[in-house]
Amino acid sequence: MKPSVCVIYTGGTIGMLPAVDGYRPAHGLRERIVAEIPRLSGAGMPRIEFVDFDQLIDSANAHPSHWNTIAKMIIDRYDLFAGFVVLHGTDTMAYTASALSFMLQGLGKPVIMTGSQIPLCEIRNDARDNLIASVLIAARGDIPEVCVCFGRYLLRGNRTVKANAFGLDAFDSPNCLPLADIGTGVRVHGERLLASPEKPMSLQMLGANVVTTLRLFPGISADATRNALDDPVRGAVLECYGAGTGPSEDDTLMAVFAHATERGVVIVAVTQCLTGSVTLETYAAGSALAQAGVIGGRDMTTEAALTKLRYLIDSGLAPAAVREMIARDLRGELTEER
């Protein structure tokens, strides 16, 4: 019997059609795919079932409520399919992939996120290859994690960043090697995959807790930072310089961070650099952040740190427990010290 794959269409460039004000997501993608890629339903391909969002979105409009919708669609159909493909816009795909990796607890099947830089409706597009590769990988059923399949690579979802606004290899995974190379065939690097889960599949929905991001820059205002960390914020990702440094001689700013952490706001430091890791103890300018209660996020991306922070807070953990769990690898999102 052929394996079955569920394709969830949320919107994004892959299914857009021209409109008066520019490309917009459009229903009817299944019919357009059948017309444009007839071999997708041919011999050697899995059975495919399409499920659409009721209200398609440009991923620039993505919201945590959409992550809940996708996760619910997956768990409701989990036992019926070998794997899942989520068609999504590229702009916030890394956020959604990161969020789903935490929300889908005990995931034992592939959830492959993909999309395109050029809509399927255009004669020259990258939608065709990305979709076919994603369906074939999802049908394997033996990759127990959320991934991004785009261009030449299969990447761990919570390690990805969108690195190119126009190129067809739009995504990068700066601190984690690709899980598979996609060329004349698909070469999966099994030794890089997460282990199959020991616990059964379950879903952690996200609530209304507020988390935010802050980016350090020369001359950052203590007053503006105080306002950004004020109630109802419960957590923040702080994009620091280099290996986790900040303006340590700005006592007023350091006091703002200290006051926020004393109130229970969890602040996680990540690096503004594309590659590398945060170690707050390396420099005095980083130690000052640690003394203010900021937690080092190691080599997590901003997208992974933000969604992990939200996931932990929404799990009902106290701030002290969230701080402890932030530096612990849960889904392959960070490299732990050995």
C-alpha positions as CSV (number, residue, x, y, z in Angstrom):
1,M,0.0,0.0,0.0
2,K,1.3,3.5,-0.9
3,P,2.2,5.7,2.0
4,S,-0.1,8.7,2.5
5,V,1.0,12.3,3.0
6,C,-1.1,15.2,4.3
7,V,-0.3,18.6,2.6
8,I,-1.5,21.5,4.7
9,Y,-1.8,24.7,2.7
10,T,-1.6,27.9,4.8
11,G,-0.9,30.4,2.1
12,G,2.4,31.9,1.1
13,T,4.0,32.7,-2.3
14,I,3.8,29.1,-3.5
15,G,0.0,29.3,-4.1
16,M,-0.3,33.0,-4.8
17,L,-1.9,34.5,-7.9
18,P,-1.5,38.1,-9.3
19,A,-3.9,40.7,-8.0
20,V,-4.4,44.4,-8.5
21,D,-2.2,45.2,-5.5
22,G,0.4,42.4,-6.0
23,Y,0.5,38.6,-5.4
24,R,-2.0,37.3,-3.0
25,P,-2.7,33.8,-1.5
26,A,-5.4,32.0,-3.5
27,H,-7.6,28.9,-2.9
28,G,-7.6,26.2,-5.5
29,L,-3.9,25.3,-5.2
30,R,-4.7,21.5,-5.3
31,E,-6.3,21.9,-8.7
32,R,-3.4,24.0,-10.0
33,I,-0.9,21.5,-8.7
34,V,-2.7,18.6,-10.4
35,A,-2.6,20.6,-13.7
36,E,1.0,21.8,-13.3
37,I,2.6,18.7,-11.8
38,P,0.6,15.7,-13.1
39,R,3.4,13.3,-12.1
40,L,2.8,14.2,-8.4
41,S,-0.1,11.7,-8.6
42,G,1.8,9.2,-10.8
43,A,3.5,5.9,-10.1
44,G,6.0,5.9,-7.4
45,M,4.4,8.8,-5.6
46,P,2.5,8.6,-2.3
47,R,-1.2,9.3,-1.9
48,I,-1.7,13.0,-1.1
49,E,-4.5,14.6,0.7
50,F,-4.8,18.4,0.7
51,V,-6.1,20.5,3.6
52,D,-6.5,24.3,3.3
53,F,-6.6,27.0,5.9
54,D,-10.1,28.5,5.8
55,Q,-8.5,31.9,5.6
56,L,-5.2,31.8,3.7
57,I,-2.4,34.1,4.8
58,D,0.7,35.8,3.6
59,S,3.2,34.6,6.2
60,A,3.9,38.2,7.1
61,N,0.6,38.1,8.8
62,A,1.4,34.9,10.7
63,H,0.4,34.8,14.4
64,P,0.8,32.2,17.2
65,S,-2.9,31.4,16.7
66,H,-1.9,30.1,13.2
67,W,0.7,27.9,14.8
68,N,-2.0,26.4,17.0
69,T,-4.2,25.8,13.9
70,I,-1.4,24.0,12.1
71,A,-0.5,21.9,15.1
72,K,-4.1,20.9,15.7
73,M,-4.5,19.9,12.0
74,I,-1.5,17.6,12.4
75,I,-2.4,16.0,15.6
76,D,-6.0,15.4,14.5
77,R,-4.7,13.4,11.5
78,Y,-1.5,12.1,13.0
79,D,-2.4,8.4,12.9
80,L,-3.7,8.6,9.3
81,F,-0.5,9.7,7.4
82,A,3.2,8.7,7.1
83,G,4.1,12.4,7.2
84,F,3.0,15.9,6.7
85,V,4.0,18.8,4.4
86,V,3.1,22.4,5.5
87,L,3.0,24.9,2.6
88,H,3.9,28.2,4.1
89,G,5.3,31.6,3.2
90,T,9.0,32.0,3.5
91,D,9.1,35.3,5.5
92,T,8.1,33.7,8.9
93,M,8.6,30.0,8.0
94,A,11.6,29.7,10.5
95,Y,9.3,31.0,13.3
96,T,6.6,28.5,12.5
97,A,9.0,25.6,12.1
98,S,10.6,26.5,15.4
99,A,7.3,26.8,17.2
100,L,5.9,23.5,15.9
101,S,9.1,21.7,16.9
102,F,8.3,22.5,20.6
103,M,4.5,22.3,20.4
104,L,4.4,18.8,18.8
105,Q,5.7,16.8,21.8
106,G,6.8,13.3,21.1
107,L,6.7,13.8,17.3
108,G,7.7,10.6,15.6
109,K,7.0,11.4,11.9
110,P,8.2,14.0,9.4
111,V,6.6,17.5,9.4
112,I,8.2,19.1,6.4
113,M,7.7,22.8,5.8
114,T,8.2,24.3,2.4
115,G,7.2,27.0,0.1
116,S,8.7,28.9,-2.8
117,Q,10.3,32.2,-3.8
118,I,8.4,32.2,-7.1
119,P,4.7,31.2,-7.3
120,L,3.6,28.0,-8.9
121,C,1.6,30.0,-11.4
122,E,4.8,31.4,-13.0
123,I,6.4,29.5,-15.9
124,R,9.8,29.5,-14.1
125,N,9.4,28.7,-10.4
126,D,11.0,26.8,-7.6
127,A,7.6,25.6,-6.2
128,R,7.6,22.5,-8.2
129,D,10.9,21.0,-7.0
130,N,10.4,22.1,-3.4
131,L,6.9,20.5,-3.3
132,I,7.9,17.2,-4.9
133,A,11.0,16.8,-2.7
134,S,9.0,17.6,0.4
135,V,6.3,15.1,-0.4
136,L,8.8,12.3,-1.1
137,I,10.7,13.0,2.2
138,A,7.5,13.2,4.2
139,A,6.4,9.8,2.7
140,R,9.5,8.1,4.2
141,G,8.0,8.4,7.6
142,D,11.4,8.0,9.3
143,I,12.4,11.5,10.1
144,P,11.0,12.3,13.6
145,E,11.2,16.1,13.5
146,V,10.0,19.4,12.0
147,C,12.1,20.3,9.0
148,V,12.4,23.0,6.4
149,C,12.9,21.6,2.8
150,F,14.0,24.3,0.5
151,G,16.3,24.3,-2.5
152,R,19.2,21.8,-2.1
153,Y,18.7,21.0,1.6
154,L,16.6,19.6,4.3
155,L,17.2,21.6,7.5
156,R,16.2,21.2,11.1
157,G,13.3,23.5,11.5
158,N,14.3,25.2,14.7
159,R,17.8,25.8,13.4
160,T,16.8,27.7,10.3
161,V,16.9,31.4,9.3
162,K,15.7,33.0,6.1
163,A,19.1,34.2,4.7
164,N,18.2,35.4,1.2
165,A,15.2,37.5,0.2
166,F,15.5,36.6,-3.5
167,G,17.7,33.5,-4.0
168,L,16.2,30.1,-4.4
169,D,18.3,28.7,-1.5
170,A,16.5,31.0,0.8
171,F,17.2,29.3,4.1
172,D,20.4,28.6,6.0
173,S,21.1,26.6,9.2
174,P,24.3,28.3,10.4
175,N,25.0,26.2,13.5
176,C,23.6,22.8,12.4
177,L,24.5,20.8,9.3
178,P,21.8,19.9,6.8
179,L,19.8,16.7,7.6
180,A,19.7,15.8,4.0
181,D,21.2,16.9,0.7
182,I,18.8,17.2,-2.3
183,G,20.4,16.7,-5.7
184,T,20.0,13.9,-8.2
185,G,18.7,12.0,-5.2
186,V,17.9,12.7,-1.5
187,R,20.8,11.8,0.8
188,V,19.5,11.7,4.4
189,H,22.2,11.9,7.1
190,G,20.7,9.6,9.6
191,E,23.4,10.3,12.2
192,R,22.2,13.9,12.4
193,L,18.6,13.2,13.0
194,L,16.9,13.4,16.4
195,A,16.3,10.1,18.1
196,S,12.8,8.6,17.8
197,P,10.7,9.8,20.8
198,E,10.0,7.5,23.8
199,K,6.8,9.3,24.8
200,P,3.6,9.3,22.8
201,M,2.6,12.2,20.6
202,S,0.9,15.1,22.4
203,L,0.2,18.8,21.7
204,Q,1.1,21.9,23.8
205,M,-1.0,24.7,22.5
206,L,0.2,28.3,22.9
207,G,-1.7,30.8,25.0
208,A,-1.7,34.6,25.2
209,N,1.5,35.2,27.2
210,V,3.5,38.0,25.8
211,V,7.1,37.6,24.7
212,T,9.2,40.0,22.7
213,T,12.6,40.6,21.1
214,L,15.1,43.5,21.7
215,R,18.2,44.2,19.6
216,L,21.1,45.9,21.2
217,F,22.7,48.8,19.2
218,P,25.1,51.7,20.2
219,G,23.1,54.3,22.0
220,I,20.1,52.1,22.9
221,S,17.8,54.0,25.3
222,A,17.3,52.7,28.8
223,D,13.8,54.3,28.9
224,A,12.7,52.6,25.7
225,T,14.1,49.3,26.9
226,R,12.2,49.7,30.2
227,N,9.0,50.3,28.3
228,A,9.6,47.3,26.1
229,L,10.0,45.0,29.1
230,D,7.1,46.4,31.1
231,D,3.9,44.5,31.9
232,P,2.5,42.3,30.4
233,V,5.8,41.0,28.9
234,R,6.8,37.7,30.4
235,G,9.9,37.0,28.4
236,A,12.3,38.6,26.0
237,V,15.0,37.5,23.5
238,L,17.9,40.0,23.7
239,E,20.0,40.0,20.5
240,C,23.5,40.8,21.7
241,Y,26.8,41.6,20.1
242,G,29.3,38.8,19.3
243,A,29.5,36.1,22.0
244,G,27.0,37.8,24.2
245,T,28.2,41.3,25.0
246,G,26.3,44.6,25.7
247,P,26.9,48.1,26.9
248,S,28.1,47.1,30.4
249,E,29.1,50.6,31.3
250,D,25.6,51.8,31.0
251,D,24.5,51.3,34.6
252,T,21.0,52.6,33.9
253,L,20.4,50.1,31.2
254,M,21.9,47.2,33.2
255,A,19.5,48.2,36.1
256,V,16.6,48.0,33.7
257,F,17.5,44.4,32.8
258,A,18.0,43.6,36.5
259,H,14.7,45.1,37.5
260,A,12.9,43.2,34.8
261,T,14.4,39.8,35.8
262,E,13.6,40.5,39.4
263,R,9.9,40.9,38.4
264,G,10.0,37.5,36.7
265,V,10.7,38.5,33.1
266,V,12.9,35.8,31.5
267,I,15.5,37.4,29.2
268,V,17.5,35.2,26.9
269,A,20.6,36.4,25.1
270,V,21.4,35.3,21.6
271,T,24.0,36.6,19.2
272,Q,23.4,39.0,16.3
273,C,26.0,37.1,14.3
274,L,24.8,34.6,11.8
275,T,27.2,31.9,13.2
276,G,28.4,31.3,16.7
277,S,27.2,31.0,20.3
278,V,26.6,33.2,23.3
279,T,28.8,32.6,26.3
280,L,28.1,35.5,28.7
281,E,31.1,34.7,30.9
282,T,33.7,35.3,28.2
283,Y,33.9,39.1,28.4
284,A,33.2,41.5,31.2
285,A,30.6,43.2,28.9
286,G,28.7,39.9,28.9
287,S,29.2,39.1,32.6
288,A,27.4,42.4,33.4
289,L,24.3,41.0,31.5
290,A,24.6,37.7,33.5
291,Q,24.8,39.6,36.7
292,A,21.5,41.4,35.7
293,G,19.8,38.0,35.4
294,V,20.1,37.5,31.6
295,I,20.4,33.9,30.5
296,G,22.7,32.8,27.7
297,G,20.9,31.1,24.8
298,R,24.0,29.4,23.4
299,D,23.7,29.1,19.6
300,M,19.9,29.3,19.3
301,T,18.5,31.4,16.5
302,T,16.3,34.3,17.5
303,E,13.3,32.4,16.1
304,A,14.0,29.3,18.1
305,A,14.7,31.3,21.3
306,L,11.5,33.3,21.0
307,T,9.3,30.3,20.3
308,K,11.0,28.1,22.9
309,L,10.5,30.9,25.5
310,R,6.9,31.2,24.7
311,Y,6.4,27.4,24.8
312,L,8.0,27.1,28.2
313,I,6.1,30.0,29.7
314,D,2.8,28.7,28.2
315,S,3.6,25.3,29.8
316,G,3.0,26.9,33.2
317,L,6.5,26.8,34.4
318,A,7.7,29.4,37.0
319,P,10.4,31.9,35.8
320,A,13.2,30.0,37.6
321,A,12.2,26.7,35.8
322,V,12.0,28.5,32.5
323,R,15.5,29.9,33.0
324,E,16.8,26.4,33.8
325,M,15.1,24.9,30.7
326,I,16.2,27.6,28.3
327,A,19.8,26.3,28.3
328,R,18.7,22.7,27.9
329,D,18.4,21.1,24.5
330,L,14.8,20.0,24.0
331,R,14.4,19.4,20.2
332,G,17.9,19.8,18.8
333,E,17.6,23.6,18.9
334,L,20.9,24.3,20.6
335,T,24.3,22.7,21.0
336,E,24.9,21.8,24.6
337,E,28.4,22.0,26.2
338,R,30.2,18.7,26.5
